[in-house]
Amino acid sequence: MSERYEYLPHRLLRQRVRDVASGTEGELMAVVNENVSDSPLNDHWMELAYIRAASGREFTTAIHNIQPAVDQPRENRRQ
């Protein structure tokens, strides 16, 4: 039996992000390559973002649904 998940690095870890699917903002806590299959015969892997909302509850979304929150300061921003 193979592992069911693997943690991945991401440039937005521990930063405020927005889930474009739900419009919810929170802190990106982890990115996980996770086997979401309910069948032991066929693996189906997805990269999921774990986001902690202001309420303290965490939710998941596809990694392609996240973007930096708009009110974050940008690095190397020109004045």
PDB file of N, CA, C and O in Angstrom:
ATOM      1  N   MET A   1       0.840  -1.182   0.000  1.00  0.00           N
ATOM      2  CA  MET A   1       0.000   0.000   0.000  1.00  0.00           C
ATOM      3  C   MET A   1       0.885   1.246   0.000  1.00  0.00           C
ATOM      4  O   MET A   1       1.846   1.331   0.765  1.00  0.00           O
ATOM      5  N   SER A   2       0.565   2.187  -0.839  1.00  0.00           N
ATOM      6  CA  SER A   2       1.360   3.407  -0.942  1.00  0.00           C
ATOM      7  C   SER A   2       0.880   4.448   0.071  1.00  0.00           C
ATOM      8  O   SER A   2      -0.215   4.338   0.622  1.00  0.00           O
ATOM      9  N   GLU A   3       1.717   5.455   0.305  1.00  0.00           N
ATOM     10  CA  GLU A   3       1.342   6.556   1.190  1.00  0.00           C
ATOM     11  C   GLU A   3       0.123   7.263   0.613  1.00  0.00           C
ATOM     12  O   GLU A   3      -0.067   7.282  -0.603  1.00  0.00           O
ATOM     13  N   ARG A   4      -0.688   7.835   1.462  1.00  0.00           N
ATOM     14  CA  ARG A   4      -1.905   8.519   1.026  1.00  0.00           C
ATOM     15  C   ARG A   4      -1.704  10.016   0.833  1.00  0.00           C
ATOM     16  O   ARG A   4      -2.593  10.687   0.309  1.00  0.00           O
ATOM     17  N   TYR A   5      -0.554  10.560   1.246  1.00  0.00           N
ATOM     18  CA  TYR A   5      -0.303  11.991   1.067  1.00  0.00           C
ATOM     19  C   TYR A   5       1.191  12.282   1.125  1.00  0.00           C
ATOM     20  O   TYR A   5       1.993  11.472   1.589  1.00  0.00           O
ATOM     21  N   GLU A   6       1.532  13.475   0.636  1.00  0.00           N
ATOM     22  CA  GLU A   6       2.913  13.961   0.641  1.00  0.00           C
ATOM     23  C   GLU A   6       2.866  15.486   0.729  1.00  0.00           C
ATOM     24  O   GLU A   6       2.184  16.132  -0.065  1.00  0.00           O
ATOM     25  N   TYR A   7       3.590  16.062   1.693  1.00  0.00           N
ATOM     26  CA  TYR A   7       3.655  17.520   1.826  1.00  0.00           C
ATOM     27  C   TYR A   7       4.528  18.102   0.722  1.00  0.00           C
ATOM     28  O   TYR A   7       5.549  17.521   0.354  1.00  0.00           O
ATOM     29  N   LEU A   8       4.114  19.260   0.194  1.00  0.00           N
ATOM     30  CA  LEU A   8       4.836  19.927  -0.881  1.00  0.00           C
ATOM     31  C   LEU A   8       5.202  21.347  -0.472  1.00  0.00           C
ATOM     32  O   LEU A   8       4.455  21.989   0.266  1.00  0.00           O
ATOM     33  N   PRO A   9       6.337  21.840  -0.939  1.00  0.00           N
ATOM     34  CA  PRO A   9       6.677  23.248  -0.687  1.00  0.00           C
ATOM     35  C   PRO A   9       5.810  24.159  -1.565  1.00  0.00           C
ATOM     36  O   PRO A   9       5.361  23.755  -2.638  1.00  0.00           O
ATOM     37  N   HIS A  10       5.584  25.370  -1.105  1.00  0.00           N
ATOM     38  CA  HIS A  10       4.829  26.346  -1.897  1.00  0.00           C
ATOM     39  C   HIS A  10       5.248  27.746  -1.470  1.00  0.00           C
ATOM     40  O   HIS A  10       5.488  27.985  -0.287  1.00  0.00           O
ATOM     41  N   ARG A  11       5.339  28.666  -2.415  1.00  0.00           N
ATOM     42  CA  ARG A  11       5.818  30.023  -2.138  1.00  0.00           C
ATOM     43  C   ARG A  11       4.868  30.832  -1.249  1.00  0.00           C
ATOM     44  O   ARG A  11       5.284  31.832  -0.665  1.00  0.00           O
ATOM     45  N   LEU A  12       3.600  30.417  -1.136  1.00  0.00           N
ATOM     46  CA  LEU A  12       2.635  31.171  -0.343  1.00  0.00           C
ATOM     47  C   LEU A  12       2.362  30.564   1.035  1.00  0.00           C
ATOM     48  O   LEU A  12       1.444  31.004   1.727  1.00  0.00           O
ATOM     49  N   LEU A  13       3.135  29.572   1.438  1.00  0.00           N
ATOM     50  CA  LEU A  13       2.934  28.972   2.760  1.00  0.00           C
ATOM     51  C   LEU A  13       3.043  30.028   3.847  1.00  0.00           C
ATOM     52  O   LEU A  13       3.923  30.887   3.812  1.00  0.00           O
ATOM     53  N   ARG A  14       2.128  29.950   4.822  1.00  0.00           N
ATOM     54  CA  ARG A  14       2.067  30.866   5.974  1.00  0.00           C
ATOM     55  C   ARG A  14       1.743  32.305   5.581  1.00  0.00           C
ATOM     56  O   ARG A  14       2.008  33.234   6.344  1.00  0.00           O
ATOM     57  N   GLN A  15       1.168  32.489   4.388  1.00  0.00           N
ATOM     58  CA  GLN A  15       0.750  33.819   3.952  1.00  0.00           C
ATOM     59  C   GLN A  15      -0.762  33.812   3.741  1.00  0.00           C
ATOM     60  O   GLN A  15      -1.383  32.758   3.607  1.00  0.00           O
ATOM     61  N   ARG A  16      -1.339  35.015   3.716  1.00  0.00           N
ATOM     62  CA  ARG A  16      -2.782  35.127   3.454  1.00  0.00           C
ATOM     63  C   ARG A  16      -3.045  34.858   1.987  1.00  0.00           C
ATOM     64  O   ARG A  16      -2.382  35.400   1.103  1.00  0.00           O
ATOM     65  N   VAL A  17      -4.034  34.004   1.753  1.00  0.00           N
ATOM     66  CA  VAL A  17      -4.423  33.650   0.395  1.00  0.00           C
ATOM     67  C   VAL A  17      -5.940  33.735   0.271  1.00  0.00           C
ATOM     68  O   VAL A  17      -6.663  33.811   1.264  1.00  0.00           O
ATOM     69  N   ARG A  18      -6.392  33.720  -0.963  1.00  0.00           N
ATOM     70  CA  ARG A  18      -7.826  33.730  -1.259  1.00  0.00           C
ATOM     71  C   ARG A  18      -8.147  32.513  -2.103  1.00  0.00           C
ATOM     72  O   ARG A  18      -7.455  32.223  -3.079  1.00  0.00           O
ATOM     73  N   ASP A  19      -9.201  31.802  -1.724  1.00  0.00           N
ATOM     74  CA  ASP A  19      -9.713  30.687  -2.514  1.00  0.00           C
ATOM     75  C   ASP A  19     -10.682  31.266  -3.531  1.00  0.00           C
ATOM     76  O   ASP A  19     -11.758  31.731  -3.155  1.00  0.00           O
ATOM     77  N   VAL A  20     -10.328  31.247  -4.806  1.00  0.00           N
ATOM     78  CA  VAL A  20     -11.176  31.871  -5.826  1.00  0.00           C
ATOM     79  C   VAL A  20     -12.492  31.114  -6.006  1.00  0.00           C
ATOM     80  O   VAL A  20     -13.466  31.700  -6.478  1.00  0.00           O
ATOM     81  N   ALA A  21     -12.547  29.853  -5.651  1.00  0.00           N
ATOM     82  CA  ALA A  21     -13.776  29.072  -5.788  1.00  0.00           C
ATOM     83  C   ALA A  21     -14.845  29.518  -4.792  1.00  0.00           C
ATOM     84  O   ALA A  21     -16.025  29.587  -5.137  1.00  0.00           O
ATOM     85  N   SER A  22     -14.436  29.824  -3.554  1.00  0.00           N
ATOM     86  CA  SER A  22     -15.414  30.194  -2.524  1.00  0.00           C
ATOM     87  C   SER A  22     -15.348  31.666  -2.144  1.00  0.00           C
ATOM     88  O   SER A  22     -16.288  32.192  -1.548  1.00  0.00           O
ATOM     89  N   GLY A  23     -14.245  32.341  -2.483  1.00  0.00           N
ATOM     90  CA  GLY A  23     -14.059  33.730  -2.088  1.00  0.00           C
ATOM     91  C   GLY A  23     -13.544  33.887  -0.668  1.00  0.00           C
ATOM     92  O   GLY A  23     -13.386  35.011  -0.192  1.00  0.00           O
ATOM     93  N   THR A  24     -13.280  32.781   0.017  1.00  0.00           N
ATOM     94  CA  THR A  24     -12.820  32.807   1.396  1.00  0.00           C
ATOM     95  C   THR A  24     -11.323  33.071   1.469  1.00  0.00           C
ATOM     96  O   THR A  24     -10.549  32.540   0.673  1.00  0.00           O
ATOM     97  N   GLU A  25     -10.920  33.901   2.438  1.00  0.00           N
ATOM     98  CA  GLU A  25      -9.511  34.179   2.659  1.00  0.00           C
ATOM     99  C   GLU A  25      -9.042  33.548   3.955  1.00  0.00           C
ATOM    100  O   GLU A  25      -9.821  33.350   4.887  1.00  0.00           O
ATOM    101  N   GLY A  26      -7.762  33.236   3.998  1.00  0.00           N
ATOM    102  CA  GLY A  26      -7.170  32.673   5.195  1.00  0.00           C
ATOM    103  C   GLY A  26      -5.687  32.460   4.991  1.00  0.00           C
ATOM    104  O   GLY A  26      -5.117  32.905   3.994  1.00  0.00           O
ATOM    105  N   GLU A  27      -5.059  31.775   5.941  1.00  0.00           N
ATOM    106  CA  GLU A  27      -3.621  31.513   5.883  1.00  0.00           C
ATOM    107  C   GLU A  27      -3.377  30.132   5.287  1.00  0.00           C
ATOM    108  O   GLU A  27      -3.979  29.146   5.714  1.00  0.00           O
ATOM    109  N   LEU A  28      -2.494  30.070   4.302  1.00  0.00           N
ATOM    110  CA  LEU A  28      -2.142  28.791   3.694  1.00  0.00           C
ATOM    111  C   LEU A  28      -1.274  28.015   4.673  1.00  0.00           C
ATOM    112  O   LEU A  28      -0.145  28.410   4.964  1.00  0.00           O
ATOM    113  N   MET A  29      -1.808  26.909   5.178  1.00  0.00           N
ATOM    114  CA  MET A  29      -1.124  26.126   6.207  1.00  0.00           C
ATOM    115  C   MET A  29      -0.274  25.007   5.617  1.00  0.00           C
ATOM    116  O   MET A  29       0.790  24.693   6.150  1.00  0.00           O
ATOM    117  N   ALA A  30      -0.731  24.401   4.523  1.00  0.00           N
ATOM    118  CA  ALA A  30      -0.003  23.281   3.925  1.00  0.00           C
ATOM    119  C   ALA A  30      -0.491  23.055   2.505  1.00  0.00           C
ATOM    120  O   ALA A  30      -1.620  23.396   2.151  1.00  0.00           O
ATOM    121  N   VAL A  31       0.387  22.473   1.705  1.00  0.00           N
ATOM    122  CA  VAL A  31       0.020  21.976   0.382  1.00  0.00           C
ATOM    123  C   VAL A  31       0.374  20.498   0.391  1.00  0.00           C
ATOM    124  O   VAL A  31       1.499  20.114   0.714  1.00  0.00           O
ATOM    125  N   VAL A  32      -0.600  19.678   0.033  1.00  0.00           N
ATOM    126  CA  VAL A  32      -0.449  18.238   0.145  1.00  0.00           C
ATOM    127  C   VAL A  32      -0.833  17.582  -1.168  1.00  0.00           C
ATOM    128  O   VAL A  32      -1.875  17.890  -1.745  1.00  0.00           O
ATOM    129  N   ASN A  33       0.014  16.675  -1.636  1.00  0.00           N
ATOM    130  CA  ASN A  33      -0.331  15.816  -2.760  1.00  0.00           C
ATOM    131  C   ASN A  33      -1.011  14.599  -2.134  1.00  0.00           C
ATOM    132  O   ASN A  33      -0.358  13.771  -1.498  1.00  0.00           O
ATOM    133  N   GLU A  34      -2.318  14.499  -2.320  1.00  0.00           N
ATOM    134  CA  GLU A  34      -3.102  13.528  -1.568  1.00  0.00           C
ATOM    135  C   GLU A  34      -3.839  12.569  -2.488  1.00  0.00           C
ATOM    136  O   GLU A  34      -4.385  12.966  -3.518  1.00  0.00           O
ATOM    137  N   ASN A  35      -3.844  11.304  -2.098  1.00  0.00           N
ATOM    138  CA  ASN A  35      -4.598  10.294  -2.829  1.00  0.00           C
ATOM    139  C   ASN A  35      -6.050  10.398  -2.369  1.00  0.00           C
ATOM    140  O   ASN A  35      -6.378  10.022  -1.244  1.00  0.00           O
ATOM    141  N   VAL A  36      -6.918  10.911  -3.244  1.00  0.00           N
ATOM    142  CA  VAL A  36      -8.317  11.129  -2.893  1.00  0.00           C
ATOM    143  C   VAL A  36      -9.229  10.025  -3.412  1.00  0.00           C
ATOM    144  O   VAL A  36     -10.452  10.140  -3.336  1.00  0.00           O
ATOM    145  N   SER A  37      -8.645   8.969  -3.931  1.00  0.00           N
ATOM    146  CA  SER A  37      -9.426   7.858  -4.466  1.00  0.00           C
ATOM    147  C   SER A  37     -10.108   7.087  -3.349  1.00  0.00           C
ATOM    148  O   SER A  37      -9.541   6.908  -2.270  1.00  0.00           O
ATOM    149  N   ASP A  38     -11.325   6.634  -3.611  1.00  0.00           N
ATOM    150  CA  ASP A  38     -12.003   5.767  -2.650  1.00  0.00           C
ATOM    151  C   ASP A  38     -11.904   4.304  -3.070  1.00  0.00           C
ATOM    152  O   ASP A  38     -12.532   3.430  -2.473  1.00  0.00           O
ATOM    153  N   SER A  39     -11.111   4.054  -4.097  1.00  0.00           N
ATOM    154  CA  SER A  39     -10.916   2.697  -4.589  1.00  0.00           C
ATOM    155  C   SER A  39      -9.482   2.253  -4.323  1.00  0.00           C
ATOM    156  O   SER A  39      -8.548   3.002  -4.611  1.00  0.00           O
ATOM    157  N   PRO A  40      -9.288   1.065  -3.786  1.00  0.00           N
ATOM    158  CA  PRO A  40      -7.916   0.588  -3.556  1.00  0.00           C
ATOM    159  C   PRO A  40      -7.204   0.188  -4.852  1.00  0.00           C
ATOM    160  O   PRO A  40      -5.995  -0.047  -4.848  1.00  0.00           O
ATOM    161  N   LEU A  41      -7.938   0.110  -5.941  1.00  0.00           N
ATOM    162  CA  LEU A  41      -7.358  -0.326  -7.212  1.00  0.00           C
ATOM    163  C   LEU A  41      -6.795   0.813  -8.051  1.00  0.00           C
ATOM    164  O   LEU A  41      -5.811   0.629  -8.767  1.00  0.00           O
ATOM    165  N   ASN A  42      -7.409   1.978  -7.969  1.00  0.00           N
ATOM    166  CA  ASN A  42      -6.988   3.108  -8.799  1.00  0.00           C
ATOM    167  C   ASN A  42      -6.661   4.306  -7.928  1.00  0.00           C
ATOM    168  O   ASN A  42      -7.533   4.818  -7.226  1.00  0.00           O
ATOM    169  N   ASP A  43      -5.421   4.758  -7.965  1.00  0.00           N
ATOM    170  CA  ASP A  43      -5.027   5.957  -7.235  1.00  0.00           C
ATOM    171  C   ASP A  43      -5.452   7.192  -8.014  1.00  0.00           C
ATOM    172  O   ASP A  43      -5.365   7.217  -9.242  1.00  0.00           O
ATOM    173  N   HIS A  44      -5.909   8.207  -7.309  1.00  0.00           N
ATOM    174  CA  HIS A  44      -6.219   9.507  -7.918  1.00  0.00           C
ATOM    175  C   HIS A  44      -5.605  10.567  -7.010  1.00  0.00           C
ATOM    176  O   HIS A  44      -6.126  10.845  -5.930  1.00  0.00           O
ATOM    177  N   TRP A  45      -4.501  11.155  -7.452  1.00  0.00           N
ATOM    178  CA  TRP A  45      -3.744  12.118  -6.657  1.00  0.00           C
ATOM    179  C   TRP A  45      -4.123  13.538  -7.037  1.00  0.00           C
ATOM    180  O   TRP A  45      -4.279  13.853  -8.217  1.00  0.00           O
ATOM    181  N   MET A  46      -4.269  14.393  -6.033  1.00  0.00           N
ATOM    182  CA  MET A  46      -4.562  15.816  -6.246  1.00  0.00           C
ATOM    183  C   MET A  46      -3.692  16.644  -5.327  1.00  0.00           C
ATOM    184  O   MET A  46      -3.376  16.227  -4.213  1.00  0.00           O
ATOM    185  N   GLU A  47      -3.305  17.819  -5.795  1.00  0.00           N
ATOM    186  CA  GLU A  47      -2.593  18.773  -4.947  1.00  0.00           C
ATOM    187  C   GLU A  47      -3.638  19.663  -4.286  1.00  0.00           C
ATOM    188  O   GLU A  47      -4.333  20.428  -4.954  1.00  0.00           O
ATOM    189  N   LEU A  48      -3.736  19.550  -2.966  1.00  0.00           N
ATOM    190  CA  LEU A  48      -4.728  20.291  -2.199  1.00  0.00           C
ATOM    191  C   LEU A  48      -4.062  21.334  -1.315  1.00  0.00           C
ATOM    192  O   LEU A  48      -3.008  21.090  -0.727  1.00  0.00           O
ATOM    193  N   ALA A  49      -4.694  22.498  -1.231  1.00  0.00           N
ATOM    194  CA  ALA A  49      -4.250  23.561  -0.339  1.00  0.00           C
ATOM    195  C   ALA A  49      -5.103  23.500   0.923  1.00  0.00           C
ATOM    196  O   ALA A  49      -6.330  23.450   0.845  1.00  0.00           O
ATOM    197  N   TYR A  50      -4.455  23.505   2.080  1.00  0.00           N
ATOM    198  CA  TYR A  50      -5.144  23.561   3.367  1.00  0.00           C
ATOM    199  C   TYR A  50      -5.063  24.999   3.856  1.00  0.00           C
ATOM    200  O   TYR A  50      -3.976  25.522   4.101  1.00  0.00           O
ATOM    201  N   ILE A  51      -6.220  25.632   3.996  1.00  0.00           N
ATOM    202  CA  ILE A  51      -6.299  27.048   4.365  1.00  0.00           C
ATOM    203  C   ILE A  51      -7.031  27.183   5.693  1.00  0.00           C
ATOM    204  O   ILE A  51      -8.086  26.581   5.890  1.00  0.00           O
ATOM    205  N   ARG A  52      -6.464  27.979   6.610  1.00  0.00           N
ATOM    206  CA  ARG A  52      -7.119  28.254   7.894  1.00  0.00           C
ATOM    207  C   ARG A  52      -7.800  29.607   7.799  1.00  0.00           C
ATOM    208  O   ARG A  52      -7.140  30.638   7.666  1.00  0.00           O
ATOM    209  N   ALA A  53      -9.119  29.598   7.869  1.00  0.00           N
ATOM    210  CA  ALA A  53      -9.913  30.821   7.794  1.00  0.00           C
ATOM    211  C   ALA A  53      -9.845  31.579   9.118  1.00  0.00           C
ATOM    212  O   ALA A  53      -9.309  31.067  10.101  1.00  0.00           O
ATOM    213  N   ALA A  54     -10.382  32.785   9.145  1.00  0.00           N
ATOM    214  CA  ALA A  54     -10.370  33.618  10.343  1.00  0.00           C
ATOM    215  C   ALA A  54     -11.081  32.948  11.517  1.00  0.00           C
ATOM    216  O   ALA A  54     -10.757  33.228  12.671  1.00  0.00           O
ATOM    217  N   SER A  55     -12.032  32.079  11.245  1.00  0.00           N
ATOM    218  CA  SER A  55     -12.764  31.368  12.297  1.00  0.00           C
ATOM    219  C   SER A  55     -11.899  30.318  12.998  1.00  0.00           C
ATOM    220  O   SER A  55     -12.258  29.821  14.065  1.00  0.00           O
ATOM    221  N   GLY A  56     -10.741  29.982  12.378  1.00  0.00           N
ATOM    222  CA  GLY A  56      -9.871  28.948  12.919  1.00  0.00           C
ATOM    223  C   GLY A  56     -10.085  27.592  12.275  1.00  0.00           C
ATOM    224  O   GLY A  56      -9.279  26.683  12.472  1.00  0.00           O
ATOM    225  N   ARG A  57     -11.146  27.442  11.516  1.00  0.00           N
ATOM    226  CA  ARG A  57     -11.409  26.187  10.829  1.00  0.00           C
ATOM    227  C   ARG A  57     -10.601  26.116   9.544  1.00  0.00           C
ATOM    228  O   ARG A  57     -10.443  27.110   8.834  1.00  0.00           O
ATOM    229  N   GLU A  58     -10.094  24.930   9.259  1.00  0.00           N
ATOM    230  CA  GLU A  58      -9.345  24.721   8.027  1.00  0.00           C
ATOM    231  C   GLU A  58     -10.237  24.076   6.978  1.00  0.00           C
ATOM    232  O   GLU A  58     -11.119  23.277   7.291  1.00  0.00           O
ATOM    233  N   PHE A  59      -9.986  24.441   5.732  1.00  0.00           N
ATOM    234  CA  PHE A  59     -10.697  23.832   4.616  1.00  0.00           C
ATOM    235  C   PHE A  59      -9.698  23.566   3.506  1.00  0.00           C
ATOM    236  O   PHE A  59      -8.591  24.104   3.510  1.00  0.00           O
ATOM    237  N   THR A  60     -10.093  22.744   2.569  1.00  0.00           N
ATOM    238  CA  THR A  60      -9.212  22.420   1.447  1.00  0.00           C
ATOM    239  C   THR A  60      -9.812  22.929   0.149  1.00  0.00           C
ATOM    240  O   THR A  60     -11.024  23.089   0.010  1.00  0.00           O
ATOM    241  N   THR A  61      -8.922  23.174  -0.787  1.00  0.00           N
ATOM    242  CA  THR A  61      -9.307  23.526  -2.147  1.00  0.00           C
ATOM    243  C   THR A  61      -8.183  23.083  -3.064  1.00  0.00           C
ATOM    244  O   THR A  61      -7.064  22.844  -2.610  1.00  0.00           O
ATOM    245  N   ALA A  62      -8.467  22.975  -4.328  1.00  0.00           N
ATOM    246  CA  ALA A  62      -7.422  22.641  -5.288  1.00  0.00           C
ATOM    247  C   ALA A  62      -6.368  23.743  -5.280  1.00  0.00           C
ATOM    248  O   ALA A  62      -6.697  24.924  -5.170  1.00  0.00           O
ATOM    249  N   ILE A  63      -5.119  23.357  -5.395  1.00  0.00           N
ATOM    250  CA  ILE A  63      -4.024  24.323  -5.326  1.00  0.00           C
ATOM    251  C   ILE A  63      -4.152  25.405  -6.405  1.00  0.00           C
ATOM    252  O   ILE A  63      -3.689  26.529  -6.211  1.00  0.00           O
ATOM    253  N   HIS A  64      -4.767  25.075  -7.519  1.00  0.00           N
ATOM    254  CA  HIS A  64      -4.925  26.053  -8.607  1.00  0.00           C
ATOM    255  C   HIS A  64      -5.983  27.102  -8.291  1.00  0.00           C
ATOM    256  O   HIS A  64      -6.125  28.074  -9.034  1.00  0.00           O
ATOM    257  N   ASN A  65      -6.729  26.922  -7.199  1.00  0.00           N
ATOM    258  CA  ASN A  65      -7.758  27.885  -6.813  1.00  0.00           C
ATOM    259  C   ASN A  65      -7.252  28.966  -5.867  1.00  0.00           C
ATOM    260  O   ASN A  65      -8.024  29.843  -5.481  1.00  0.00           O
ATOM    261  N   ILE A  66      -5.987  28.931  -5.484  1.00  0.00           N
ATOM    262  CA  ILE A  66      -5.521  29.943  -4.532  1.00  0.00           C
ATOM    263  C   ILE A  66      -4.713  31.031  -5.218  1.00  0.00           C
ATOM    264  O   ILE A  66      -4.031  30.811  -6.219  1.00  0.00           O
ATOM    265  N   GLN A  67      -4.824  32.212  -4.633  1.00  0.00           N
ATOM    266  CA  GLN A  67      -4.030  33.359  -5.077  1.00  0.00           C
ATOM    267  C   GLN A  67      -3.706  34.190  -3.846  1.00  0.00           C
ATOM    268  O   GLN A  67      -4.394  34.083  -2.831  1.00  0.00           O
ATOM    269  N   PRO A  68      -2.668  35.015  -3.920  1.00  0.00           N
ATOM    270  CA  PRO A  68      -2.342  35.860  -2.763  1.00  0.00           C
ATOM    271  C   PRO A  68      -3.518  36.781  -2.442  1.00  0.00           C
ATOM    272  O   PRO A  68      -4.196  37.262  -3.350  1.00  0.00           O
ATOM    273  N   ALA A  69      -3.759  37.027  -1.165  1.00  0.00           N
ATOM    274  CA  ALA A  69      -4.792  37.979  -0.762  1.00  0.00           C
ATOM    275  C   ALA A  69      -4.364  39.362  -1.213  1.00  0.00           C
ATOM    276  O   ALA A  69      -3.181  39.694  -1.142  1.00  0.00           O
ATOM    277  N   VAL A  70      -5.287  40.160  -1.668  1.00  0.00           N
ATOM    278  CA  VAL A  70      -4.947  41.447  -2.281  1.00  0.00           C
ATOM    279  C   VAL A  70      -4.380  42.471  -1.324  1.00  0.00           C
ATOM    280  O   VAL A  70      -3.677  43.381  -1.762  1.00  0.00           O
ATOM    281  N   ASP A  71      -4.656  42.361  -0.031  1.00  0.00           N
ATOM    282  CA  ASP A  71      -4.177  43.382   0.905  1.00  0.00           C
ATOM    283  C   ASP A  71      -2.810  43.063   1.489  1.00  0.00           C
ATOM    284  O   ASP A  71      -2.375  43.732   2.426  1.00  0.00           O
ATOM    285  N   GLN A  72      -2.117  42.050   0.954  1.00  0.00           N
ATOM    286  CA  GLN A  72      -0.770  41.719   1.432  1.00  0.00           C
ATOM    287  C   GLN A  72       0.263  42.645   0.817  1.00  0.00           C
ATOM    288  O   GLN A  72       0.135  43.020  -0.348  1.00  0.00           O
ATOM    289  N   PRO A  73       1.289  43.022   1.578  1.00  0.00           N
ATOM    290  CA  PRO A  73       2.370  43.798   0.964  1.00  0.00           C
ATOM    291  C   PRO A  73       3.154  42.894   0.014  1.00  0.00           C
ATOM    292  O   PRO A  73       3.374  41.715   0.291  1.00  0.00           O
ATOM    293  N   ARG A  74       3.562  43.465  -1.094  1.00  0.00           N
ATOM    294  CA  ARG A  74       4.342  42.704  -2.069  1.00  0.00           C
ATOM    295  C   ARG A  74       5.827  42.957  -1.851  1.00  0.00           C
ATOM    296  O   ARG A  74       6.240  44.074  -1.541  1.00  0.00           O
ATOM    297  N   GLU A  75       6.618  41.915  -2.015  1.00  0.00           N
ATOM    298  CA  GLU A  75       8.057  42.065  -1.882  1.00  0.00           C
ATOM    299  C   GLU A  75       8.597  42.811  -3.100  1.00  0.00           C
ATOM    300  O   GLU A  75       8.091  42.673  -4.214  1.00  0.00           O
ATOM    301  N   ASN A  76       9.635  43.600  -2.856  1.00  0.00           N
ATOM    302  CA  ASN A  76      10.314  44.345  -3.920  1.00  0.00           C
ATOM    303  C   ASN A  76       9.359  45.295  -4.663  1.00  0.00           C
ATOM    304  O   ASN A  76       9.530  45.540  -5.857  1.00  0.00           O
ATOM    305  N   ARG A  77       8.373  45.816  -3.963  1.00  0.00           N
ATOM    306  CA  ARG A  77       7.433  46.749  -4.591  1.00  0.00           C
ATOM    307  C   ARG A  77       8.109  48.101  -4.797  1.00  0.00           C
ATOM    308  O   ARG A  77       8.787  48.598  -3.898  1.00  0.00           O
ATOM    309  N   ARG A  78       7.932  48.691  -5.961  1.00  0.00           N
ATOM    310  CA  ARG A  78       8.482  50.026  -6.237  1.00  0.00           C
ATOM    311  C   ARG A  78       7.578  51.086  -5.624  1.00  0.00           C
ATOM    312  O   ARG A  78       6.353  50.970  -5.660  1.00  0.00           O
ATOM    313  N   GLN A  79       8.189  52.111  -5.066  1.00  0.00           N
ATOM    314  CA  GLN A  79       7.432  53.200  -4.440  1.00  0.00           C
ATOM    315  C   GLN A  79       7.082  54.260  -5.448  1.00  0.00           C
ATOM    316  O   GLN A  79       6.445  55.255  -5.102  1.00  0.00           O
TER     317      GLN A  79
END
